[in-house]
Amino acid sequence: MEQESKVTESRFLPKESLTAILENFSEDRKIRTAGRFMAKRVMGKSIFGDLKDESARMQLYVKKDNLGEEEFKVFKALSIGDILGIEGSLFLSKTGEKTIKVEKFWLLSKITRMLPEKWHGLKDVETRYRQRYVDLIVNDEVRKTFKTRSKIIGQIRKTLDDKGFMEVETPMMQPIPGGARAKPFVTHHNTLHTDLYLRVAPELYLKRLLVGGFEKVYEINRNFRNEGISVRHNPEFTMLELYQAYADYTDMMSVTEEIISGLVTSLHGRDEIPYGDRILNFKTPWKRIRFYDALEEKTGINFRKTDIREAAGKLGVDVSPESEDVDILNDIFGIKVEEDLWDPTFVLDYPTVMTPLAKAKDDDPELVYRFELFAARMEIANAFSELNDAAVQRQRLEAQKDMIGEHKEIDEDFLMALEYAMPTAGGLGIGIDRLVMLLTNQSSIRDVILFPLLKPEKHKVTQEEPVP
């Protein structure tokens, strides 16, 4: 016991969090904790203050007679934002507030830059993103959002593990970027003297694992796309991608509903949740509409029997001369249909030309077994009945390469893997960042990514004055 009491400023290990202290409160109980000093109210020979850790905030009480004159002076001189180790006992204040009577304290880290002003906090949006560490200190709701994000990912893992899926890892640096139409980031490996690409999707590697005999696999992965930045797009983003042998896209709908509705109920305790000024209803089963049917309903045009560019002109949708028909069709769908998709809705049966990795429908080969899930006007998930015919897959990839009009190397190793026979399968991708946006009522993807990519600063960020 004597050895344990010898504590220096270089090591102070708290025994309890503030939440644990509050939940197990009993007067006169001895405690040992640590946190950030966040408020100070000097009242003659007494000081009240607030201590804050990751879990909670709690009142401190310091009395000159308890600490002694010198230690009281030191405590009185502490700055808001200092990190302290505290030993003391518990009591209820005159107002009934649970309080720690400080008997010993250690200054574990000294703040040298002033925190944002108490009542206004850190409000500038760009500064919040660039200085997320300050944002987390002063904005409790921000910290709550990221703790919720962690819970969401943990619950997704548990759901899939319980369903017999195996978590795997696939390469983030790939010799050929595949699995999605997207512009990759390029890097170079010096030892191998070769260019590599940060992955745009893990799909082709996960399918190789199906060939190898794993029947239920998933990866919660980081993907990288060298494209635009917006409130819904960050060049580095998180995806859940899973594959199940012998399943199809209808099975993937069930998995999607189970994962997301389970999260909604777990986090909110009901099927309806707020998003902006709307209420979203996640009661299953979710609405299902077909791609071309939804377009015709909104525009009055049968897009399977019309010139896409002419239709775009009639609808007032601007298109560039370089745009492919498939991109124009996707843009029209986004403008005319997606804008009204608030409650979760599965959009089914996309054009084959849009989806080279999905299996064509038996009764209509111009369409594929594919769905996208939309909610709050955002695409949240994408799923296929996977194409597993090596010859057809080659034809599709060759056609896509010609359509794009630029050199895009075909992944011959992936095609060779298919020649060893991949079982029929369903595949699903869910955008974790957008899902967290929905479940935490955030309008910008930057509010659910701890360190979003930002434009370089044109000038040095104005800093607060150092703490005197």
C-alpha positions as CSV (number, residue, x, y, z in Angstrom):
1,M,0.0,0.0,0.0
2,E,2.8,2.4,0.8
3,Q,4.4,1.8,-2.6
4,E,1.1,2.5,-4.4
5,S,0.8,5.9,-2.8
6,K,4.0,7.2,-4.3
7,V,2.8,9.0,-7.4
8,T,4.7,11.4,-9.6
9,E,3.4,13.8,-12.3
10,S,4.8,11.4,-15.0
11,R,2.4,8.7,-14.0
12,F,-1.0,8.9,-12.5
13,L,-3.4,6.1,-13.1
14,P,-7.0,6.8,-12.2
15,K,-9.0,4.0,-10.6
16,E,-12.4,5.2,-11.8
17,S,-14.0,7.3,-14.5
18,L,-16.3,10.1,-13.5
19,T,-19.3,8.1,-14.7
20,A,-18.4,5.2,-12.5
21,I,-18.0,7.6,-9.5
22,L,-21.4,9.2,-10.2
23,E,-23.1,5.8,-10.6
24,N,-21.5,4.3,-7.5
25,F,-21.8,7.5,-5.4
26,S,-21.7,7.2,-1.6
27,E,-20.7,9.9,0.8
28,D,-17.2,9.8,2.3
29,R,-16.1,7.1,-0.2
30,K,-12.5,7.6,-1.3
31,I,-11.8,8.1,-5.0
32,R,-8.9,8.5,-7.4
33,T,-9.6,9.9,-10.8
34,A,-8.3,12.3,-13.5
35,G,-9.6,14.7,-16.2
36,R,-9.6,18.2,-17.6
37,F,-10.2,21.2,-15.3
38,M,-13.1,23.0,-17.0
39,A,-14.5,25.6,-14.5
40,K,-13.2,27.5,-11.5
41,R,-15.2,29.5,-8.9
42,V,-13.1,31.1,-6.1
43,M,-15.0,31.8,-3.0
44,G,-12.5,33.1,-0.4
45,K,-10.9,30.1,1.3
46,S,-12.9,27.7,-0.9
47,I,-12.9,26.9,-4.6
48,F,-15.5,25.1,-6.6
49,G,-14.6,23.7,-10.0
50,D,-15.5,21.2,-12.6
51,L,-13.6,18.1,-13.7
52,K,-14.3,16.5,-17.1
53,D,-13.2,13.2,-18.5
54,E,-14.3,11.2,-21.6
55,S,-17.4,10.0,-19.8
56,A,-18.8,12.8,-17.7
57,R,-18.4,16.0,-15.8
58,M,-18.3,16.4,-12.0
59,Q,-18.0,19.1,-9.4
60,L,-14.8,19.6,-7.4
61,Y,-14.6,21.3,-4.0
62,V,-11.3,22.6,-2.6
63,K,-10.9,24.0,0.9
64,K,-7.8,25.8,2.0
65,D,-7.8,24.0,5.4
66,N,-7.7,20.6,3.7
67,L,-4.9,21.3,1.2
68,G,-2.8,23.7,3.1
69,E,-1.9,27.3,2.1
70,E,0.8,26.5,-0.5
71,E,-1.2,23.8,-2.3
72,F,-4.3,26.0,-2.2
73,K,-2.4,28.8,-3.9
74,V,-1.3,26.4,-6.6
75,F,-4.8,25.1,-7.2
76,K,-6.1,28.7,-7.3
77,A,-3.6,29.5,-10.0
78,L,-4.7,26.5,-12.2
79,S,-5.9,27.4,-15.7
80,I,-9.1,26.2,-17.4
81,G,-8.0,23.3,-19.5
82,D,-5.2,21.9,-17.2
83,I,-5.3,18.1,-16.8
84,L,-5.4,17.0,-13.2
85,G,-5.1,13.9,-11.1
86,I,-7.4,14.0,-8.1
87,E,-7.7,12.0,-4.9
88,G,-10.4,12.8,-2.5
89,S,-13.7,11.8,-0.9
90,L,-17.3,12.2,-2.0
91,F,-20.1,14.3,-0.5
92,L,-23.3,16.1,-1.4
93,S,-23.1,19.9,-1.6
94,K,-25.7,22.1,0.0
95,T,-27.6,22.1,-3.3
96,G,-27.5,18.3,-3.4
97,E,-24.9,18.1,-6.2
98,K,-22.5,15.1,-6.1
99,T,-19.1,16.5,-5.4
100,I,-15.5,15.4,-4.9
101,K,-13.7,17.0,-1.9
102,V,-10.1,17.3,-3.2
103,E,-7.5,16.0,-0.7
104,K,-4.6,15.7,-3.1
105,F,-4.1,16.8,-6.7
106,W,-1.5,16.5,-9.4
107,L,-1.0,18.8,-12.4
108,L,-0.5,16.2,-15.1
109,S,-0.4,18.5,-18.1
110,K,-0.4,22.3,-18.4
111,I,-2.5,24.0,-21.0
112,T,-0.6,26.8,-22.7
113,R,-3.2,28.0,-25.2
114,M,-6.6,29.4,-24.1
115,L,-9.7,27.3,-24.9
116,P,-12.6,29.1,-26.8
117,E,-14.8,31.3,-24.6
118,K,-17.1,29.4,-22.4
119,W,-20.5,30.5,-23.6
120,H,-19.8,30.6,-27.3
121,G,-17.5,27.6,-27.7
122,L,-15.8,26.7,-30.9
123,K,-18.3,27.7,-33.6
124,D,-16.3,28.4,-36.8
125,V,-17.0,25.3,-38.9
126,E,-13.6,25.1,-40.7
127,T,-11.7,25.7,-37.4
128,R,-13.7,22.9,-35.8
129,Y,-12.7,20.4,-38.6
130,R,-9.0,21.6,-38.7
131,Q,-8.7,21.6,-34.9
132,R,-10.9,18.6,-34.1
133,Y,-9.0,18.1,-30.8
134,V,-10.3,21.5,-29.5
135,D,-13.8,20.7,-31.0
136,L,-13.9,17.5,-28.9
137,I,-12.8,19.3,-25.8
138,V,-15.5,22.0,-25.8
139,N,-18.4,20.5,-27.8
140,D,-20.0,17.6,-25.9
141,E,-22.4,16.8,-28.8
142,V,-19.5,16.3,-31.2
143,R,-17.8,13.9,-28.8
144,K,-21.2,12.1,-28.4
145,T,-21.5,11.7,-32.2
146,F,-18.1,10.0,-32.5
147,K,-18.8,7.7,-29.6
148,T,-22.1,6.7,-31.3
149,R,-20.2,6.1,-34.5
150,S,-18.0,3.6,-32.6
151,K,-21.1,1.9,-31.2
152,I,-22.6,1.6,-34.7
153,I,-19.5,-0.1,-36.1
154,G,-19.3,-2.4,-33.1
155,Q,-22.9,-3.4,-33.5
156,I,-22.5,-4.1,-37.2
157,R,-19.6,-6.4,-36.4
158,K,-21.6,-8.2,-33.8
159,T,-24.6,-8.7,-36.1
160,L,-22.5,-10.1,-38.8
161,D,-20.4,-12.3,-36.5
162,D,-23.6,-13.7,-35.0
163,K,-24.8,-14.5,-38.5
164,G,-21.6,-16.5,-39.2
165,F,-19.7,-14.0,-41.3
166,M,-15.9,-13.8,-41.0
167,E,-14.1,-10.5,-40.9
168,V,-11.2,-10.3,-43.3
169,E,-8.7,-7.8,-44.6
170,T,-7.8,-7.1,-48.3
171,P,-5.1,-5.0,-49.9
172,M,-5.4,-1.2,-49.7
173,M,-2.7,-0.8,-52.3
174,Q,-3.6,-2.6,-55.5
175,P,-1.8,-3.1,-58.8
176,I,-5.1,-2.5,-60.7
177,P,-8.0,-0.4,-59.2
178,G,-11.2,-2.3,-59.6
179,G,-14.7,-2.9,-58.2
180,A,-16.1,0.5,-59.0
181,R,-16.0,3.2,-61.6
182,A,-13.9,5.8,-59.8
183,K,-10.7,7.8,-60.3
184,P,-8.0,6.3,-58.0
185,F,-5.1,7.9,-56.1
186,V,-1.7,6.8,-57.5
187,T,1.3,5.9,-55.4
188,H,4.7,4.3,-56.1
189,H,6.5,1.4,-54.5
190,N,10.2,2.2,-54.7
191,T,11.5,-1.4,-54.1
192,L,9.2,-2.9,-56.7
193,H,9.6,0.0,-59.1
194,T,5.9,0.0,-59.8
195,D,2.9,2.2,-59.5
196,L,0.1,1.1,-57.2
197,Y,-3.3,2.5,-56.5
198,L,-5.2,3.1,-53.3
199,R,-8.3,0.9,-53.5
200,V,-11.5,2.4,-54.7
201,A,-13.3,-0.8,-53.5
202,P,-12.4,-4.2,-52.0
203,E,-14.9,-6.1,-54.2
204,L,-12.7,-8.1,-56.5
205,Y,-10.5,-9.4,-53.6
206,L,-13.5,-10.4,-51.5
207,K,-14.8,-12.3,-54.4
208,R,-11.5,-14.1,-54.7
209,L,-12.2,-15.4,-51.2
210,L,-15.5,-16.8,-52.3
211,V,-13.6,-18.7,-55.0
212,G,-11.2,-19.9,-52.3
213,G,-14.1,-21.5,-50.3
214,F,-15.0,-18.8,-47.7
215,E,-18.8,-18.5,-47.9
216,K,-19.5,-15.5,-45.7
217,V,-17.0,-12.7,-45.5
218,Y,-17.0,-9.0,-44.7
219,E,-14.7,-6.1,-44.4
220,I,-15.1,-2.7,-42.8
221,N,-12.7,-0.9,-45.0
222,R,-11.2,2.4,-46.0
223,N,-11.6,3.3,-49.6
224,F,-10.1,6.2,-51.6
225,R,-11.5,8.0,-54.6
226,N,-9.8,10.9,-56.2
227,E,-13.0,12.8,-56.8
228,G,-15.0,15.7,-55.4
229,I,-15.5,16.9,-51.9
230,S,-19.0,17.8,-50.6
231,V,-21.3,17.5,-47.7
232,R,-21.9,13.8,-48.8
233,H,-18.4,13.0,-50.2
234,N,-15.0,12.7,-48.7
235,P,-12.1,11.2,-50.8
236,E,-11.3,8.8,-47.9
237,F,-14.4,7.0,-46.6
238,T,-15.5,3.9,-44.8
239,M,-17.5,1.1,-46.2
240,L,-18.9,-2.2,-45.0
241,E,-18.7,-4.7,-47.8
242,L,-19.9,-8.3,-47.4
243,Y,-20.4,-11.4,-49.6
244,Q,-22.5,-14.5,-49.0
245,A,-22.2,-17.6,-51.2
246,Y,-25.5,-19.0,-52.5
247,A,-27.4,-15.8,-51.7
248,D,-28.8,-13.2,-54.0
249,Y,-29.8,-9.6,-53.9
250,T,-33.1,-10.3,-52.2
251,D,-31.1,-11.9,-49.3
252,M,-29.0,-8.8,-49.2
253,M,-32.2,-6.7,-48.8
254,S,-33.0,-8.7,-45.7
255,V,-29.4,-8.4,-44.3
256,T,-29.6,-4.6,-45.0
257,E,-32.9,-4.2,-43.2
258,E,-31.7,-6.3,-40.3
259,I,-28.4,-4.3,-39.8
260,I,-29.9,-0.8,-40.2
261,S,-33.3,-1.4,-38.4
262,G,-31.4,-3.0,-35.6
263,L,-29.2,0.0,-35.2
264,V,-32.2,2.4,-35.3
265,T,-33.9,0.5,-32.6
266,S,-30.8,0.1,-30.5
267,L,-29.8,3.8,-30.7
268,H,-33.3,5.4,-30.6
269,G,-35.6,2.8,-29.1
270,R,-38.2,3.1,-31.9
271,D,-38.6,2.9,-35.7
272,E,-38.9,6.6,-36.3
273,I,-35.9,9.0,-36.0
274,P,-35.4,12.7,-36.7
275,Y,-33.3,13.9,-39.6
276,G,-33.2,17.6,-40.1
277,D,-36.7,18.9,-40.0
278,R,-38.2,15.5,-41.0
279,I,-39.0,12.2,-39.4
280,L,-37.7,9.1,-41.1
281,N,-39.7,5.8,-40.7
282,F,-37.5,2.7,-40.6
283,K,-40.2,0.2,-39.9
284,T,-39.6,-2.9,-42.1
285,P,-40.3,-4.0,-44.8
286,W,-39.0,-1.0,-46.7
287,K,-40.5,0.4,-49.9
288,R,-39.3,-1.1,-53.2
289,I,-39.4,0.6,-56.5
290,R,-37.9,-0.2,-59.9
291,F,-35.3,2.1,-61.6
292,Y,-37.0,2.6,-64.9
293,D,-40.5,2.6,-63.4
294,A,-39.6,5.4,-61.0
295,L,-38.0,7.5,-63.7
296,E,-41.1,7.2,-65.9
297,E,-43.4,8.0,-63.0
298,K,-41.5,11.2,-62.3
299,T,-40.8,12.3,-65.9
300,G,-43.5,10.7,-68.0
301,I,-40.7,9.4,-70.3
302,N,-40.0,5.7,-71.0
303,F,-36.2,5.8,-70.9
304,R,-35.9,2.3,-72.4
305,K,-37.4,3.6,-75.6
306,T,-36.0,7.1,-76.0
307,D,-32.8,9.0,-76.8
308,I,-31.2,9.8,-73.5
309,R,-29.7,13.1,-74.6
310,E,-33.0,14.3,-76.1
311,A,-34.8,13.4,-72.9
312,A,-32.2,15.3,-70.8
313,G,-32.8,18.4,-73.0
314,K,-36.6,18.1,-72.6
315,L,-36.1,17.9,-68.8
316,G,-33.6,20.8,-68.6
317,V,-30.8,18.6,-67.4
318,D,-27.4,20.0,-68.5
319,V,-25.1,17.4,-70.1
320,S,-21.5,17.8,-71.4
321,P,-20.6,16.5,-74.9
322,E,-18.2,14.0,-73.2
323,S,-20.8,12.5,-70.9
324,E,-21.8,8.9,-71.6
325,D,-25.5,8.0,-71.8
326,V,-25.1,5.9,-68.6
327,D,-23.9,9.0,-66.7
328,I,-26.6,11.2,-68.1
329,L,-29.2,8.6,-67.1
330,N,-27.8,8.4,-63.6
331,D,-27.8,12.3,-63.3
332,I,-31.5,12.4,-64.4
333,F,-32.4,9.8,-61.8
334,G,-30.6,11.8,-59.2
335,I,-32.4,15.0,-60.0
336,K,-35.9,13.6,-60.7
337,V,-36.2,10.6,-58.3
338,E,-33.6,10.6,-55.6
339,E,-34.7,14.0,-54.3
340,D,-38.0,12.6,-53.1
341,L,-36.6,9.4,-51.5
342,W,-36.8,10.2,-47.8
343,D,-38.0,7.1,-46.0
344,P,-35.7,4.1,-46.7
345,T,-36.4,2.8,-50.2
346,F,-34.9,0.1,-52.3
347,V,-34.4,1.0,-55.9
348,L,-34.3,-2.3,-57.9
349,D,-33.2,-3.6,-61.3
350,Y,-30.7,-1.2,-62.8
351,P,-29.6,-1.1,-66.4
352,T,-26.9,-3.8,-67.2
353,V,-24.7,-1.2,-68.8
354,M,-24.5,0.6,-65.4
355,T,-23.4,-2.4,-63.5
356,P,-20.8,-4.7,-65.1
357,L,-20.2,-6.8,-62.0
358,A,-23.8,-7.8,-61.4
359,K,-25.8,-10.8,-62.8
360,A,-28.3,-10.0,-65.6
361,K,-31.9,-10.8,-64.9
362,D,-33.1,-14.1,-66.4
363,D,-36.2,-12.6,-67.9
364,D,-34.7,-9.3,-69.0
365,P,-30.9,-9.3,-69.7
366,E,-30.8,-5.5,-70.2
367,L,-31.4,-5.2,-66.4
368,V,-29.4,-6.7,-63.5
369,Y,-30.2,-8.0,-60.1
370,R,-29.1,-4.9,-58.2
371,F,-30.5,-2.5,-55.7
372,E,-29.5,0.7,-54.1
373,L,-30.9,1.8,-50.8
374,F,-31.8,5.5,-50.4
375,A,-32.8,7.4,-47.3
376,A,-33.0,11.1,-46.7
377,R,-32.2,11.6,-50.4
378,M,-28.8,9.8,-50.0
379,E,-27.6,6.5,-51.3
380,I,-26.8,4.4,-48.3
381,A,-26.2,0.9,-49.7
382,N,-25.6,-0.9,-53.0
383,A,-26.0,-4.6,-53.6
384,F,-26.0,-7.2,-56.4
385,S,-26.6,-10.8,-57.3
386,E,-23.0,-11.3,-58.3
387,L,-22.0,-12.1,-61.8
388,N,-19.9,-15.4,-61.6
389,D,-19.5,-16.3,-65.3
390,A,-15.9,-15.6,-66.3
391,A,-16.6,-15.2,-70.0
392,V,-19.5,-12.8,-69.5
393,Q,-17.6,-10.9,-67.0
394,R,-14.7,-10.4,-69.5
395,Q,-17.2,-9.1,-72.1
396,R,-18.7,-6.7,-69.6
397,L,-15.4,-5.3,-68.5
398,E,-14.2,-4.9,-72.1
399,A,-17.4,-3.1,-73.0
400,Q,-17.0,-0.8,-70.0
401,K,-13.4,0.0,-71.0
402,D,-14.5,0.9,-74.5
403,M,-17.4,3.0,-73.2
404,I,-15.3,5.0,-70.8
405,G,-13.0,5.9,-73.7
406,E,-9.8,5.7,-71.7
407,H,-7.2,3.0,-70.9
408,K,-8.4,0.9,-68.0
409,E,-6.5,-2.3,-67.4
410,I,-8.6,-5.4,-66.8
411,D,-7.8,-7.4,-63.8
412,E,-6.8,-10.7,-65.4
413,D,-6.1,-12.4,-62.1
414,F,-9.7,-11.7,-61.0
415,L,-11.0,-13.2,-64.3
416,M,-8.7,-16.2,-63.8
417,A,-10.1,-16.7,-60.3
418,L,-13.7,-16.8,-61.7
419,E,-12.5,-19.5,-64.1
420,Y,-12.0,-21.7,-61.0
421,A,-15.7,-21.2,-60.3
422,M,-17.2,-18.7,-57.9
423,P,-20.4,-19.8,-56.3
424,T,-23.6,-17.8,-56.9
425,A,-23.5,-15.0,-54.3
426,G,-25.0,-11.8,-53.0
427,G,-22.8,-8.9,-52.3
428,L,-23.6,-5.7,-50.3
429,G,-21.9,-2.4,-49.6
430,I,-23.1,0.1,-47.0
431,G,-21.6,3.5,-46.7
432,I,-20.7,3.8,-43.0
433,D,-20.2,7.6,-43.0
434,R,-23.6,8.3,-44.5
435,L,-25.2,5.7,-42.3
436,V,-23.7,7.5,-39.2
437,M,-25.0,10.8,-40.6
438,L,-28.5,9.4,-40.7
439,L,-28.4,7.8,-37.3
440,T,-26.9,10.9,-35.5
441,N,-28.9,13.6,-37.5
442,Q,-25.9,15.2,-39.1
443,S,-26.2,17.1,-42.4
444,S,-22.5,17.0,-43.4
445,I,-20.2,14.0,-43.8
446,R,-17.5,16.1,-42.2
447,D,-19.4,16.0,-38.9
448,V,-19.0,12.2,-38.7
449,I,-15.4,11.9,-39.9
450,L,-12.9,12.8,-37.2
451,F,-10.4,14.3,-39.6
452,P,-12.0,15.1,-42.9
453,L,-9.9,16.2,-45.9
454,L,-9.9,19.9,-46.3
455,K,-8.5,22.4,-48.8
456,P,-5.0,23.6,-47.8
457,E,-5.1,26.7,-45.7
458,K,-4.3,29.9,-47.7
459,H,-3.1,31.6,-44.6
460,K,-2.3,30.7,-41.0
461,V,-5.3,30.0,-38.8
462,T,-5.8,32.7,-36.3
463,Q,-5.0,31.2,-32.9
464,E,-6.2,32.1,-29.4
465,E,-3.8,34.0,-27.2
466,P,-1.6,31.8,-25.0
467,V,-2.8,31.3,-21.4
468,P,-1.2,33.9,-19.2
